[in-house]
């Protein structure tokens, strides 16, 4: 049987956080930091940070749907960031930090909309979910120094203060889904 992969693109604040979370999960082949959703071609980090490109910091995730489903990807998404804050995650503010699901197929769109409705109706978040659900247009890979940032900069203050708690929460709540269960 040939290997099957699926791709989705998610924004949930700083891409370093999103990348760190998804790289831990079984079935995820890659998580690439980048930019999507804006009008500027080949944007730079500096341009995106200025907030004038329309792009969000995102992570493009390539995964094996036989190991981790798109619904599993979304389940983790809703629980590892705050989808109720418009254009903000913690101290990171601006449209580039918006909560967004860029779908790659009509099936992903339908699943994302259903998952959003179900999560919004649950008691997971006390406020309404503001996550945008849009078709992917163009994904621009971020500069090389942004790739695998958490693993290559574990002692950087942002990693210690912001990403460490997210990864610890993931390891506690999703032990059965981790690539290396011994890390839990």
DOMARKE-32404 format. One line per 5 residues: number of its first residue (from 1); their letters; for each residue x, y, z of N, C-alpha, C. Coordinates in steps of 0.05 Angstrom, whole numbers, padded with zeros to 5 digits. Layout:
# residues N
NUM = A = X/Y/Z/X/Y/Z/X/Y/Z; ... .
# end
This chain:
# residues 184
1 = XXXXX = 00017/-00024/00000/00000/00000/00000/00018/00025/00000; 00012/00044/-00017/00027/00068/-00019/00022/00086/00005; 00042/00101/00013/00039/00119/00035/00020/00142/00028; 00003/00149/00046/-00016/00170/00041/-00010/00193/00060; -00009/00217/00049/-00006/00240/00066/-00027/00261/00060 .
6 = XXXXX = -00033/00277/00080/-00051/00299/00077/-00037/00324/00088; -00046/00347/00078/-00034/00372/00087/-00055/00391/00097; -00049/00405/00119/-00067/00426/00128/-00049/00449/00138; -00060/00472/00140/-00045/00496/00149/-00061/00510/00171; -00048/00513/00194/-00061/00524/00217/-00046/00548/00228 .
11 = XXXXX = -00061/00568/00238/-00050/00591/00252/-00062/00591/00280; -00045/00594/00300/-00054/00594/00328/-00035/00610/00345; -00029/00634/00335/-00010/00651/00349/00018/00648/00336; 00038/00649/00352/00066/00647/00343/00070/00619/00330; 00082/00619/00306/00085/00593/00293/00105/00575/00307 .
16 = XXXXX = 00123/00586/00323/00142/00569/00338/00126/00550/00357; 00105/00561/00369/00088/00545/00388/00074/00523/00373; 00061/00530/00351/00045/00511/00336/00063/00488/00325; 00086/00496/00314/00105/00476/00304/00114/00457/00326; 00121/00468/00349/00130/00451/00371/00109/00431/00380 .
21 = XXXXX = 00084/00439/00380/00063/00421/00388/00059/00398/00368; 00057/00405/00343/00050/00385/00322/00074/00366/00316; 00098/00375/00320/00121/00357/00315/00122/00335/00335; 00108/00337/00357/00108/00317/00378/00089/00293/00371; 00071/00297/00352/00049/00278/00349/00055/00256/00329 .
26 = XXXXX = 00047/00232/00336/00050/00209/00317/00035/00215/00292; 00046/00207/00269/00033/00211/00244/00039/00237/00230; 00051/00256/00245/00058/00282/00233/00086/00278/00221; 00088/00281/00195/00113/00279/00180/00129/00304/00182; 00115/00327/00180/00130/00353/00181/00111/00374/00190 .
31 = XXXXX = 00123/00395/00202/00108/00419/00210/00127/00442/00202; 00119/00457/00182/00136/00478/00171/00124/00505/00177; 00140/00522/00190/00131/00549/00196/00131/00566/00171; 00110/00583/00169/00109/00601/00146/00087/00621/00149; 00078/00632/00126/00059/00653/00125/00038/00647/00104 .
36 = XXXXX = 00013/00654/00110/-00009/00650/00091/-00032/00669/00097; -00049/00673/00077/-00073/00689/00081/-00071/00718/00073; -00048/00727/00064/-00045/00755/00057/-00041/00759/00028; -00036/00784/00021/-00034/00792/-00007/-00005/00796/-00016; 00014/00799/00002/00042/00804/-00006/00055/00778/-00014 .
41 = XXXXX = 00068/00778/-00037/00082/00754/-00046/00110/00752/-00032; 00117/00728/-00025/00143/00723/-00012/00149/00742/00011; 00131/00743/00030/00135/00761/00053/00159/00753/00071; 00170/00772/00084/00191/00766/00104/00178/00768/00131; 00192/00757/00151/00183/00758/00178/00179/00787/00187 .
46 = XXXXX = 00197/00804/00180/00194/00833/00188/00169/00845/00176; 00164/00839/00151/00139/00849/00138/00114/00839/00152; 00114/00813/00157/00090/00801/00170/00086/00813/00198; 00108/00816/00213/00106/00828/00240/00096/00856/00240; 00100/00871/00218/00089/00898/00216/00059/00898/00214 .
51 = XXXXX = 00047/00875/00208/00018/00873/00207/00004/00884/00183; 00020/00891/00162/00008/00903/00138/00005/00884/00114; 00013/00859/00117/00013/00841/00094/-00013/00825/00092; -00028/00823/00114/-00051/00806/00114/-00045/00777/00121; -00020/00770/00122/-00012/00743/00127/-00013/00736/00157 .
56 = XXXXX = -00018/00711/00163/-00017/00701/00190/00008/00683/00192; 00019/00682/00216/00040/00662/00221/00025/00636/00223; 00034/00617/00207/00021/00591/00205/00041/00568/00205; 00031/00544/00208/00047/00520/00205/00033/00502/00185; 00047/00493/00165/00036/00474/00146/00045/00447/00155 .
61 = XXXXX = 00024/00430/00161/00028/00404/00173/00023/00383/00152; 00042/00365/00148/00039/00342/00131/00036/00318/00149; 00015/00302/00146/00009/00280/00164/-00002/00256/00150; 00000/00233/00163/-00011/00208/00153/-00039/00205/00165; -00060/00208/00149/-00087/00206/00161/-00095/00178/00171 .
66 = XXXXX = -00078/00158/00165/-00083/00132/00176/-00072/00130/00205; -00055/00148/00212/-00044/00148/00239/-00056/00170/00256; -00060/00194/00245/-00072/00216/00259/-00091/00229/00239; -00116/00231/00246/-00136/00241/00227/-00137/00272/00228; -00149/00284/00208/-00153/00313/00208/-00169/00321/00233 .
71 = XXXXX = -00189/00305/00240/-00205/00311/00264/-00187/00311/00289; -00168/00292/00290/-00149/00292/00313/-00131/00317/00313; -00123/00326/00289/-00107/00350/00286/-00123/00374/00297; -00149/00375/00290/-00166/00397/00300/-00171/00395/00330; -00174/00371/00340/-00178/00367/00369/-00155/00379/00385 .
76 = XXXXX = -00131/00374/00376/-00107/00385/00389/-00107/00415/00385; -00113/00425/00361/-00114/00453/00355/-00131/00469/00375; -00155/00460/00379/-00174/00474/00397/-00164/00475/00426; -00147/00456/00433/-00139/00453/00461/-00110/00464/00467; -00096/00473/00447/-00069/00482/00452/-00065/00512/00445 .
81 = XXXXX = -00087/00526/00441/-00087/00555/00439/-00114/00566/00447; -00117/00591/00449/-00143/00603/00456/-00156/00613/00431; -00176/00598/00420/-00188/00606/00395/-00210/00628/00399; -00212/00638/00423/-00233/00658/00429/-00222/00687/00430; -00196/00690/00426/-00184/00717/00426/-00178/00726/00398 .
86 = XXXXX = -00189/00748/00390/-00186/00757/00362/-00159/00770/00359; -00143/00759/00340/-00117/00770/00333/-00098/00772/00356; -00099/00752/00373/-00081/00752/00397/-00079/00724/00408; -00054/00718/00417/-00049/00695/00434/-00030/00705/00455; -00039/00707/00480/-00023/00717/00501/-00014/00745/00496 .
91 = XXXXX = 00013/00749/00497/00024/00776/00492/00028/00782/00463; 00025/00762/00446/00028/00765/00417/00002/00776/00405; 00003/00801/00396/-00021/00813/00385/-00017/00823/00356; -00039/00823/00341/-00038/00831/00313/-00051/00810/00296; -00060/00818/00272/-00073/00799/00254/-00056/00776/00247 .
96 = XXXXX = -00029/00779/00248/-00011/00757/00241/-00013/00735/00262; -00025/00739/00285/-00027/00719/00306/-00056/00708/00308; -00072/00713/00287/-00100/00704/00289/-00102/00673/00289; -00124/00664/00300/-00131/00636/00299/-00144/00630/00272; -00132/00611/00257/-00142/00606/00230/-00137/00578/00221 .
101 = XXXXX = -00156/00567/00207/-00153/00541/00194/-00154/00546/00165; -00132/00541/00151/-00132/00543/00121/-00136/00515/00111; -00160/00510/00100/-00166/00483/00091/-00155/00479/00063; -00149/00453/00057/-00137/00445/00031/-00157/00429/00014; -00181/00424/00025/-00201/00409/00009/-00228/00416/00021 .
106 = XXXXX = -00249/00410/00006/-00276/00414/00015/-00282/00396/00039; -00270/00372/00040/-00274/00355/00063/-00262/00367/00088; -00238/00379/00085/-00226/00393/00108/-00244/00417/00117; -00254/00432/00098/-00272/00455/00104/-00295/00445/00121; -00309/00425/00111/-00333/00414/00125/-00326/00404/00153 .
111 = XXXXX = -00303/00390/00155/-00295/00379/00181/-00287/00402/00200; -00274/00422/00190/-00266/00445/00206/-00290/00460/00217; -00310/00465/00199/-00334/00479/00207/-00349/00463/00228; -00352/00437/00224/-00366/00420/00243/-00351/00420/00270; -00325/00416/00269/-00309/00416/00293/-00311/00442/00308 .
116 = XXXXX = -00310/00464/00294/-00313/00490/00307/-00340/00493/00320; -00362/00485/00307/-00389/00486/00318/-00390/00469/00344; -00380/00445/00342/-00381/00427/00365/-00364/00437/00388; -00341/00447/00383/-00323/00458/00404/-00336/00483/00416; -00347/00500/00399/-00360/00524/00409/-00384/00517/00427 .
121 = XXXXX = -00398/00496/00421/-00422/00488/00436/-00414/00474/00462; -00389/00464/00464/-00380/00450/00488/-00373/00470/00510; -00364/00460/00532/-00356/00478/00554/-00326/00482/00555; -00313/00476/00533/-00283/00479/00532/-00275/00508/00536; -00289/00526/00523/-00282/00555/00524/-00307/00570/00533 .
126 = XXXXX = -00303/00589/00552/-00327/00604/00561/-00336/00626/00542; -00319/00634/00523/-00326/00654/00503/-00329/00642/00475; -00342/00655/00457/-00346/00645/00430/-00319/00643/00415; -00317/00622/00399/-00293/00618/00382/-00294/00637/00359; -00271/00650/00354/-00269/00669/00332/-00251/00660/00309 .
131 = XXXXX = -00243/00634/00310/-00225/00623/00290/-00236/00626/00262; -00219/00636/00244/-00226/00639/00216/-00222/00612/00202; -00240/00606/00183/-00237/00582/00167/-00237/00591/00138; -00214/00588/00124/-00211/00598/00097/-00196/00579/00080; -00201/00581/00053/-00185/00563/00035/-00156/00573/00035 .
136 = XXXXX = -00138/00554/00032/-00110/00561/00029/-00106/00572/00001; -00090/00593/-00001/-00083/00603/-00027/-00054/00596/-00031; -00036/00612/-00021/-00008/00607/-00024/00005/00606/00004; 00021/00586/00008/00037/00583/00033/00065/00591/00027; 00076/00609/00043/00104/00618/00040/00120/00607/00064 .
141 = XXXXX = 00140/00591/00059/00156/00581/00080/00171/00604/00093; 00172/00604/00120/00187/00624/00135/00217/00620/00132; 00232/00639/00140/00261/00638/00139/00271/00614/00154; 00294/00603/00146/00305/00579/00157/00308/00580/00188; 00315/00603/00199/00320/00604/00228/00294/00601/00244 .
146 = XXXXX = 00271/00602/00230/00245/00597/00244/00238/00567/00245; 00250/00551/00228/00243/00523/00226/00255/00507/00250; 00238/00491/00262/00245/00474/00284/00257/00491/00307; 00245/00514/00311/00256/00534/00329/00258/00524/00358; 00237/00512/00367/00236/00503/00395/00258/00483/00401 .
151 = XXXXX = 00262/00464/00383/00282/00443/00387/00310/00454/00385; 00315/00474/00369/00342/00485/00366/00348/00508/00385; 00328/00518/00398/00332/00541/00417/00317/00536/00443; 00321/00513/00456/00304/00506/00480/00308/00525/00504; 00331/00539/00505/00336/00556/00528/00330/00586/00522 .
156 = XXXXX = 00320/00591/00498/00313/00619/00491/00289/00627/00510; 00289/00651/00521/00268/00658/00540/00239/00654/00531; 00233/00660/00506/00206/00656/00496/00199/00626/00496; 00218/00610/00489/00213/00581/00489/00208/00571/00518; 00223/00581/00537/00220/00572/00565/00194/00582/00576 .
161 = XXXXX = 00187/00607/00571/00163/00619/00583/00137/00612/00569; 00137/00610/00543/00112/00607/00528/00109/00579/00516; 00130/00568/00504/00127/00542/00490/00128/00519/00509; 00147/00520/00528/00149/00497/00547/00123/00490/00560; 00107/00509/00570/00081/00501/00582/00062/00489/00562 .
166 = XXXXX = 00062/00498/00537/00044/00486/00517/00052/00457/00511; 00078/00453/00508/00088/00426/00503/00083/00407/00527; 00086/00418/00551/00081/00402/00575/00052/00394/00576; 00034/00413/00570/00005/00407/00570/-00001/00386/00549; 00010/00388/00525/00006/00369/00504/00015/00341/00513 .
171 = XXXXX = 00039/00340/00525/00050/00314/00533/00033/00301/00555; 00021/00317/00572/00004/00307/00593/-00023/00298/00582; -00036/00314/00565/-00063/00309/00556/-00065/00290/00532; -00043/00287/00517/-00044/00271/00493/-00023/00250/00492; -00017/00237/00515/00004/00218/00517/00003/00196/00495 .
176 = XXXXX = -00021/00186/00490/-00024/00164/00471/-00019/00172/00442; -00019/00198/00437/-00014/00208/00410/00014/00217/00405; 00032/00216/00425/00059/00226/00422/00077/00207/00406; 00096/00218/00392/00115/00202/00377/00132/00185/00396; 00140/00198/00418/00157/00185/00438/00143/00187/00465 .
181 = XXXX = 00128/00166/00471/00112/00166/00496/00130/00169/00521; 00155/00163/00519/00173/00165/00542/00178/00194/00550; 00171/00213/00532/00174/00241/00539/00152/00251/00557; 00131/00237/00558/00107/00246/00573/00113/00247/00603 .
# end
